């Protein structure tokens, strides 16, 4: 499940400023997936895929209306007053500045406070207008402001409802596992919004619909029908929780929720089990936090590569009470769009190298967990960036593993490793199709640090590891392994 303190939000629609990389890589309507190749594609997501990237923000009573949180700018009022103060024009202008392909905005999360009036909620809970649901229709105002810049709006919703508000939870019968009666009641609240906004809301990103709290295909279907009321082309995603890789969840969704704790995973193709491939993660150190854990180049090139393969990226950023964003994050988002508009598909360096700019990780020697980046600057991508003057290096452990996901399964027959300032005297090269069964295709003892190359019978593989076993401490020949460049060839 996502970090439920700040929850995610999303929005989208076709733009004249389309992502050329996405258009160039647009696949046919036949689904491309890791699983069911015959799954139908989702044509309603065409505009979403063309948009390339969008902005996700958390706007919640526990953030923008809590004086102890940075997002509140030190202010705390009633929720109704907080919503009235939000400057939609300022927010929309910033979204235009960063050329967001869409916006995802939270309606509520676990509590009673919502950003727009809802008579169904008030009637069922007994709250008066303004006590829970804001009297200002912030959704309507957001649409109006964003639409002037041709930026589509998506909304964040949850399947578990106002579970943290005793009065509202009792009114809906919220409990675990969720019941069909609860889902129908809670869906009726969403349906009021869905019918009101019609084509003003392009989609929903729905949190809190986990199997472990009782959601199944029947209950997801009830909620999906309510969310599409008033606009059958509205796209919907349901969150299965954070998983190792982006995956499809339900037959009732159009795109993957894709919640991840970092931007790493990459699509094989546009569709996975017939659903549009989409990933959501945060730019700062956590959901809705300031700053960036990525460099401009790193984030921009990642989004470009995902877009080129047919995927979509949503980036969570900090939103202040007055509608402003963290300025450093604005500059990051501008760099992303600049890369999507001006970037070009780069040929592998060297030619034919399938590891070039592929997702890479710094892992423990046995591959069981990720390691920190040594000195905070030797990122894993530096081992596959086509440059010999940069290198990837793990911190905290002497023996460690450098892993690269080739995305596609290839018949690998040659591997070349160029070490950085530090080199392993003993290491192994391992390949895998599924990241479960590994096969050692080359090994070296007593290595002197020079570039290492191995050729072997072709073996189908998607993942490759360089496992540096020695030295495993100081006062030995060699030093802690660093990877200047890993090259993989068919």
C-alpha positions in Angstrom: 0.0 0.0 0.0 1.2 3.6 -0.6 2.4 5.6 2.3 -0.9 6.7 3.4 0.3 9.9 5.2 0.2 11.9 2.0 -1.6 9.9 -0.7 -1.1 10.1 -4.5 -3.2 11.9 -7.1 -3.3 12.0 -11.0 -4.9 13.6 -14.1 -4.6 13.5 -18.0 -5.7 14.3 -21.6 -4.5 14.6 -25.1 -2.1 17.6 -25.6 -0.9 19.4 -28.7 2.5 19.3 -27.0 2.7 15.5 -27.3 5.8 13.5 -26.3 7.6 12.8 -29.6 9.4 9.9 -28.0 6.1 8.3 -27.0 4.6 8.9 -30.5 7.7 7.4 -32.1 7.4 4.3 -30.0 3.6 3.9 -30.0 2.8 0.3 -30.4 -0.1 -1.3 -32.2 -3.4 -2.0 -30.4 -2.3 -5.5 -29.8 -1.3 -5.8 -26.1 2.3 -6.2 -25.2 2.7 -7.7 -21.7 4.8 -9.8 -19.5 1.9 -12.1 -19.1 -1.2 -12.4 -21.3 -0.3 -11.4 -24.8 -3.9 -11.7 -26.0 -5.3 -9.2 -23.5 -7.2 -6.4 -25.2 -5.6 -3.0 -25.3 -7.2 0.0 -23.7 -7.9 2.6 -26.4 -9.2 5.1 -23.9 -5.7 5.5 -22.6 -4.3 6.8 -25.9 -4.3 10.4 -24.7 -2.7 9.3 -21.5 0.2 7.6 -23.2 0.7 10.6 -25.5 0.9 12.9 -22.5 4.1 11.1 -21.4 4.3 12.5 -17.9 2.1 14.2 -15.3 2.2 15.7 -11.8 0.7 14.1 -8.7 0.0 16.2 -5.6 -1.2 15.5 -2.1 -3.8 18.0 -0.8 -5.1 16.9 2.6 -6.3 18.3 5.9 -3.4 16.6 7.7 -0.9 18.4 5.4 -2.0 21.8 4.1 -4.2 22.5 7.2 -1.8 21.4 9.9 0.4 24.2 11.1 3.1 21.7 12.1 3.5 20.5 8.5 5.7 22.4 5.9 2.9 22.2 3.4 0.6 24.4 5.5 3.0 27.4 5.5 2.3 27.6 9.3 -1.5 28.2 8.9 -4.4 26.2 10.4 -8.1 27.1 10.0 -11.2 25.1 9.4 -11.0 22.7 6.5 -13.6 24.7 4.6 -11.6 27.9 4.9 -8.4 26.1 3.9 -10.0 24.9 0.6 -11.4 28.4 0.0 -7.9 29.8 0.2 -6.3 27.5 -2.4 -5.2 29.5 -5.4 -6.1 27.4 -8.5 -4.8 30.0 -10.9 -1.4 29.9 -9.3 -1.4 26.1 -9.3 -2.5 25.9 -13.0 0.1 28.4 -14.1 2.8 26.3 -12.5 1.5 23.2 -14.2 1.6 25.1 -17.5 5.2 26.2 -16.7 6.3 22.6 -16.2 4.2 21.5 -19.2 2.5 18.7 -17.2 0.7 16.3 -19.4 -2.0 15.9 -16.7 -2.5 16.4 -13.0 -3.7 13.9 -10.3 -5.3 15.6 -7.3 -6.5 14.1 -4.0 -10.2 14.3 -3.1 -9.8 12.7 0.3 -7.8 10.1 2.2 -9.0 8.0 5.1 -10.5 11.1 6.9 -13.9 12.9 6.4 -12.5 16.0 4.8 -13.1 16.3 1.0 -12.4 19.0 -1.5 -15.9 19.5 -2.9 -19.5 19.4 -1.7 -21.2 15.9 -1.6 -24.8 15.7 -0.6 -24.6 11.9 -0.5 -21.8 11.9 2.0 -23.5 14.5 4.2 -26.8 12.7 4.2 -25.3 9.3 5.1 -23.0 10.6 7.8 -25.1 13.5 9.3 -22.3 16.1 8.8 -23.5 19.6 7.8 -22.1 21.1 4.6 -18.6 22.4 5.3 -18.0 20.2 8.3 -16.5 17.4 6.2 -17.1 18.2 2.5 -15.8 21.7 1.6 -18.5 24.1 0.4 -16.2 25.3 -2.4 -16.1 22.9 -5.4 -12.4 22.8 -5.7 -12.6 20.1 -8.4 -14.7 22.4 -10.6 -12.3 25.3 -10.1 -9.3 23.1 -10.7 -10.8 21.9 -14.0 -11.6 25.4 -15.1 -8.1 26.7 -14.4 -6.3 23.7 -15.8 -8.5 23.4 -18.9 -7.4 26.9 -20.0 -3.9 25.4 -20.4 -5.3 22.2 -21.9 -4.2 20.1 -18.9 -6.5 17.2 -18.0 -7.5 16.5 -14.4 -7.6 13.1 -12.7 -8.7 12.5 -9.1 -7.3 10.4 -6.3 -9.9 8.3 -4.4 -9.7 5.5 -1.9 -11.5 2.2 -1.6 -11.4 2.1 2.2 -13.3 5.3 2.7 -13.2 7.6 5.7 -11.9 4.8 8.0 -10.1 7.1 10.4 -13.2 9.2 11.2 -15.4 7.2 13.7 -18.7 8.9 12.8 -18.3 8.5 9.1 -16.8 5.0 9.3 -19.8 3.8 11.4 -22.2 5.4 8.9 -20.8 3.4 6.0 -20.1 0.2 7.9 -16.3 0.5 7.3 -14.5 -2.6 8.6 -12.0 -5.2 7.6 -12.8 -7.2 5.5 -14.9 -4.7 3.6 -18.4 -5.8 2.8 -20.3 -5.5 -0.5 -22.8 -3.3 1.4 -20.0 -0.9 2.4 -18.6 -0.8 -1.1 -22.0 0.1 -2.6 -22.5 2.9 0.0 -19.1 4.3 -0.5 -19.4 4.0 -4.3 -22.5 6.1 -4.2 -20.4 9.0 -2.8 -18.0 8.7 -5.7 -20.8 8.4 -8.2 -22.2 11.8 -7.2 -18.9 13.3 -8.1 -18.5 11.2 -11.2 -21.9 12.2 -12.6 -21.4 15.9 -11.7 -18.0 16.3 -13.4 -18.6 14.1 -16.5 -15.8 14.9 -19.0 -14.2 17.4 -16.7 -12.5 14.6 -14.9 -10.4 12.3 -17.2 -9.7 9.5 -14.7 -9.3 8.2 -11.2 -6.3 6.7 -9.3 -7.8 4.6 -6.5 -5.9 3.7 -3.4 -6.9 1.4 -0.6 -8.5 -1.4 -2.7 -6.3 -4.2 -1.5 -7.1 -7.9 -1.6 -6.0 -8.2 2.1 -8.8 -5.9 3.2 -11.4 -7.9 1.2 -11.5 -6.4 -2.3 -12.2 -8.8 -5.1 -13.2 -8.4 -8.7 -16.9 -8.1 -7.8 -16.3 -5.2 -5.4 -13.8 -3.5 -7.7 -16.5 -3.7 -10.4 -19.0 -2.0 -8.2 -16.6 0.9 -7.6 -15.4 1.0 -11.2 -19.0 1.4 -12.5 -19.5 4.3 -10.0 -16.3 6.0 -11.0 -17.2 5.9 -14.7 -20.7 7.3 -14.2 -21.2 10.3 -16.5 -18.2 9.5 -18.7 -17.7 5.9 -19.9 -14.3 6.9 -21.4 -12.9 7.9 -18.0 -9.8 5.9 -17.2 -9.4 4.1 -13.8 -6.5 2.4 -11.9 -6.7 0.4 -8.7 -3.8 0.1 -6.3 -2.7 -3.4 -5.3 0.0 -1.9 -3.1 3.8 -1.4 -3.7 5.2 -4.4 -5.5 8.7 -5.3 -6.9 7.5 -4.4 -10.4 4.7 -2.5 -12.0 1.8 -5.0 -12.8 -1.8 -5.0 -13.7 -4.3 -5.7 -10.9 -7.9 -5.9 -12.1 -10.0 -6.4 -15.3 -11.9 -3.3 -14.3 -8.9 -0.9 -14.7 -7.5 0.8 -17.7 -4.0 1.7 -16.6 -1.7 0.4 -13.9 -1.6 2.2 -10.6 2.2 1.6 -10.6 3.0 2.9 -7.1 6.7 2.4 -6.4 9.2 3.8 -3.9 11.6 4.9 -6.6 11.7 5.5 -10.4 13.4 2.3 -11.6 11.1 -0.2 -13.3 10.7 0.1 -17.1 8.0 -1.3 -19.4 8.6 -4.1 -21.9 5.9 -2.4 -24.1 3.0 -0.1 -23.8 0.6 -2.6 -22.3 0.9 -5.1 -19.5 -1.9 -7.7 -19.5 -3.9 -5.2 -21.7 -3.5 -2.3 -19.3 -1.6 0.9 -20.1 1.8 0.7 -18.3 2.1 3.6 -15.8 4.4 4.3 -12.8 3.9 6.7 -9.9 6.6 7.6 -7.4 7.9 10.6 -5.5 10.5 13.2 -6.4 11.5 14.1 -2.8 12.6 11.7 0.0 8.9 10.6 0.5 5.4 11.4 -0.7 4.8 15.2 -0.9 8.2 16.2 0.4 10.5 18.9 -1.0 13.7 18.6 -3.0 14.8 15.7 -5.2 16.6 12.4 -4.7 17.5 12.4 -8.4 19.6 14.6 -10.6 18.0 16.5 -13.5 19.7 14.3 -16.0 18.8 11.0 -14.2 15.1 11.8 -13.9 14.7 13.3 -17.3 16.4 10.4 -19.1 14.4 7.9 -17.1 11.1 9.5 -18.1 12.3 9.7 -21.7 13.2 6.0 -21.8 9.9 4.9 -20.2 8.0 7.2 -22.6 9.9 5.8 -25.6 8.8 2.3 -24.7 5.2 3.4 -24.4 4.8 3.9 -20.7 3.6 6.9 -18.6 5.2 8.5 -15.6 3.5 10.4 -12.7 5.8 12.4 -10.4 4.6 13.3 -6.9 5.8 16.7 -5.6 5.2 19.0 -2.6 2.2 21.2 -2.8 1.9 24.2 -0.5 -1.4 25.5 1.0 -1.5 28.5 -1.4 -1.2 26.4 -4.5 2.6 26.9 -5.0 5.2 24.2 -5.5 8.7 23.8 -4.2 10.8 25.8 -6.7 13.6 23.3 -6.9 11.0 20.6 -7.9 9.6 23.0 -10.6 13.0 23.1 -12.2 13.2 19.3 -12.1 9.8 19.0 -13.8 10.8 21.5 -16.5 13.9 19.4 -17.2 11.7 16.3 -17.7 9.5 18.0 -20.3 12.5 19.5 -22.0 14.0 16.1 -22.5 10.7 14.7 -23.8 10.3 17.4 -26.3 13.9 17.8 -27.5 15.5 14.4 -26.6 16.4 11.8 -29.2 16.6 8.1 -29.0 20.3 7.5 -28.4 22.1 4.7 -30.1 23.8 2.3 -27.6 27.3 3.1 -26.5 29.2 1.2 -27.8 27.0 0.1 -30.7 25.0 -3.1 -29.9 25.4 -2.8 -26.2 22.1 -3.9 -24.7 23.0 -2.7 -21.1 23.2 0.9 -22.2 21.0 3.1 -20.0 19.1 0.1 -18.6 17.9 0.0 -15.0 20.7 -0.9 -12.6 21.0 -1.7 -8.9 23.6 -1.9 -6.2 22.9 -5.1 -4.2 24.4 -7.3 -1.5 26.6 -10.1 -2.7 23.7 -12.6 -2.5 21.3 -10.1 -4.2 18.8 -10.1 -1.3 18.8 -6.4 -0.7 19.8 -3.0 -2.1 22.9 -1.2 -0.8 23.4 2.5 -0.3 25.3 4.5 -2.9 28.9 5.0 -1.9 29.5 8.7 -1.0 26.1 9.5 -2.3 27.4 10.1 -5.8 28.3 6.8 -7.4 24.8 5.9 -8.6 24.1 2.6 -10.3 23.2 4.2 -13.6 26.8 5.4 -13.9 27.8 1.8 -14.6 25.7 1.8 -17.8 25.9 5.4 -19.0 28.3 4.8 -21.9 31.1 6.7 -20.1 34.3 5.2 -18.7 35.1 8.3 -16.5 32.1 7.6 -14.2 31.5 4.6 -12.1 28.9 2.8 -9.9 30.0 1.9 -6.3 28.0 0.5 -3.4 28.6 1.6 0.2 28.6 -0.4 3.4 29.9 -3.7 2.1 33.1 -4.8 0.4 31.7 -7.8 -1.6 28.7 -6.6 -3.6 26.7 -7.2 -6.8 26.0 -4.9 -9.7 22.7 -5.9 -11.4 21.2 -4.7 -14.7 17.7 -5.3 -16.0 17.9 -5.6 -19.9 14.1 -5.2 -20.0 13.9 -7.5 -23.0 14.8 -11.2 -22.8 17.8 -11.6 -25.2 20.1 -14.4 -26.3 23.2 -13.1 -24.5 26.6 -14.3 -25.8 29.1 -11.7 -24.8 29.8 -9.6 -21.7 32.4 -7.0 -21.0 33.2 -5.3 -17.7 35.3 -2.2 -17.3 36.2 -1.6 -13.7 36.5 1.9 -12.1 39.2 2.9 -9.6 38.5 -0.1 -7.5 38.4 -3.6 -9.0 37.5 -7.1 -7.9 40.2 -9.8 -7.9 37.5 -12.5 -7.8 34.1 -12.2 -9.4 31.4 -14.0 -11.3 29.1 -13.1 -14.2 25.6 -14.5 -13.8 22.5 -14.4 -16.0 18.8 -15.0 -15.4 15.5 -15.0 -17.2 13.3 -14.5 -14.2 15.6 -13.1 -11.4 15.1 -16.4 -9.5 17.3 -19.0 -11.2 20.8 -17.7 -11.9 23.5 -19.3 -14.1 27.2 -18.5 -13.9 28.5 -17.9 -17.4 32.0 -16.6 -16.5 34.3 -16.3 -13.5 37.7 -14.9 -12.7 40.2 -15.3 -9.9 43.4 -13.3 -9.4 42.2 -10.5 -11.6 44.4 -7.5 -12.2 41.7 -4.8 -12.8 42.0 -4.7 -16.6 38.7 -4.8 -18.7 37.3 -8.3 -18.6 35.5 -9.9 -21.5 33.8 -13.3 -21.8 32.1 -15.0 -24.8 30.0 -18.1 -24.3 27.2 -20.1 -25.9 24.1 -17.8 -26.3 21.8 -18.0 -23.2 18.3 -16.3 -23.0 18.5 -13.7 -20.2 16.9 -10.5 -19.0 19.0 -9.9 -15.9 22.8 -9.8 -15.5 24.9 -9.6 -12.4 28.5 -8.9 -11.7 29.2 -10.4 -8.3 32.4 -9.1 -6.8 33.6 -11.6 -4.2 37.1 -10.5 -3.4 38.5 -8.4 -1.9 36.1 -8.8 1.0 38.0 -6.4 3.3 41.1 -4.1 3.4 44.8 -5.2 3.1 44.1 -7.4 0.0 45.1 -7.1 -3.6 42.6 -4.9 -5.4 40.1 -2.7 -3.6 36.3 -2.6 -3.3 34.8 -3.2 -6.8 33.5 -0.3 -8.8 31.9 -0.6 -12.2 32.8 2.0 -14.8 30.8 0.2 -17.6 29.0 -3.0 -18.1 28.4 -4.1 -21.7 26.1 -6.9 -22.9 25.9 -8.2 -26.4 23.9 -10.8 -28.3 
